[in-house]
Amino acid sequence: MVELVEKAEITIQRGWTDKQIENLAQVTHGGNDSGDPGEFCWSNRAAVNCIRHNLTNYEALWKLINRGDTGQEAYELLRERVDELIEEAYPQYFDVD
C-alpha cells in the first residue's frame, strides 16, 4: 500500500481565493459530511481541511489503502503528501504566528 501511495498522482485545484475557500468550508463544514459537525469556526485548520477534502483527489485515493491498522503507514504518507501539496499551493494557511 505504501508503494501505491508513493506513486499516486495527487492533484489539487489551484487559484481559489481565500474568500472562496472560506465559503466552501462553511458550506461543507471543511469536508465533514457525516454526523453533527458542530459550530463552524473559520481557521487555517478549517481551510486546510476544506482544501484537502474538496480541492484535491485525497478521498479518491483512499481506495488505494486500507484505513485500518494494516494501512496506517500508507494513510499517514497519503496525508503527508496531500498536505505538502496544499502547503505549496496555499501557503497562507500554514503561516505560524
C-alpha positions as CSV (number, residue, x, y, z in Angstrom):
1,M,0.0,0.0,0.0
2,V,2.8,2.4,0.8
3,E,4.3,1.9,-2.7
4,L,0.9,2.7,-4.2
5,V,0.7,5.9,-2.3
6,E,4.2,6.9,-3.1
7,K,3.5,6.5,-6.8
8,A,0.0,8.0,-6.8
9,E,-0.6,11.3,-8.6
10,I,-2.0,13.8,-6.2
11,T,-4.0,16.7,-7.8
12,I,-5.2,20.0,-6.4
13,Q,-7.4,22.8,-7.8
14,R,-5.4,26.0,-7.6
15,G,-6.3,29.6,-7.8
16,W,-9.1,29.7,-5.3
17,T,-9.3,32.9,-3.3
18,D,-9.3,32.9,0.5
19,K,-13.0,34.0,0.4
20,Q,-13.9,31.2,-2.0
21,I,-12.2,28.7,0.3
22,E,-13.9,30.1,3.4
23,N,-17.3,30.0,1.7
24,L,-16.7,26.4,0.6
25,A,-15.6,25.5,4.1
26,Q,-18.8,26.9,5.5
27,V,-21.0,25.0,3.1
28,T,-19.1,21.7,3.5
29,H,-18.0,22.3,7.1
30,G,-14.5,21.8,6.0
31,G,-15.3,18.4,4.4
32,N,-17.1,16.9,7.4
33,D,-20.2,15.4,5.7
34,S,-21.1,12.9,8.4
35,G,-22.6,13.4,11.8
36,D,-23.2,16.7,13.6
37,P,-20.2,18.9,12.7
38,G,-20.9,21.4,15.5
39,E,-20.5,25.1,15.2
40,F,-18.4,26.3,12.2
41,C,-15.3,28.2,13.2
42,W,-13.1,29.6,10.4
43,S,-9.4,29.0,10.9
44,N,-6.3,27.9,9.0
45,R,-7.1,24.3,10.1
46,A,-10.6,24.6,8.6
47,A,-9.1,26.0,5.4
48,V,-6.6,23.1,5.1
49,N,-9.3,20.5,5.9
50,C,-11.6,22.1,3.3
51,I,-8.9,22.1,0.6
52,R,-7.9,18.5,1.4
53,H,-11.4,17.1,1.2
54,N,-12.8,19.3,-1.6
55,L,-10.0,20.6,-3.8
56,T,-7.7,17.5,-4.0
57,N,-8.2,13.9,-5.0
58,Y,-7.4,12.8,-1.4
59,E,-10.7,11.0,-0.8
60,A,-10.5,9.3,-4.2
61,L,-7.1,7.9,-3.3
62,W,-8.5,6.2,-0.2
63,K,-9.3,3.3,-2.4
64,L,-5.6,2.5,-2.6
65,I,-5.3,1.8,1.1
66,N,-6.9,0.0,4.0
67,R,-7.6,2.7,6.6
68,G,-7.3,0.1,9.4
69,D,-4.2,-0.8,11.3
70,T,-2.6,-2.6,8.3
71,G,-2.9,0.6,6.2
72,Q,-1.8,3.1,8.8
73,E,1.6,3.8,7.3
74,A,0.2,4.3,3.8
75,Y,-2.6,6.5,5.2
76,E,-0.1,8.7,7.0
77,L,2.0,9.0,3.9
78,L,-1.0,10.0,1.8
79,R,-2.0,12.7,4.4
80,E,1.6,14.0,4.4
81,R,1.8,14.1,0.6
82,V,-1.5,15.9,0.3
83,D,-0.7,18.4,3.0
84,E,2.6,19.2,1.4
85,L,0.8,19.9,-1.9
86,I,-1.7,22.1,-0.1
87,E,1.1,24.0,1.6
88,E,2.8,24.6,-1.7
89,A,-0.4,25.8,-3.4
90,Y,-2.0,27.7,-0.5
91,P,0.9,28.6,1.8
92,Q,-1.0,31.3,3.7
93,Y,-2.8,28.6,5.7
94,F,0.5,27.3,7.1
95,D,1.9,30.6,8.4
96,V,3.0,30.3,12.0
97,D,2.1,33.2,14.3
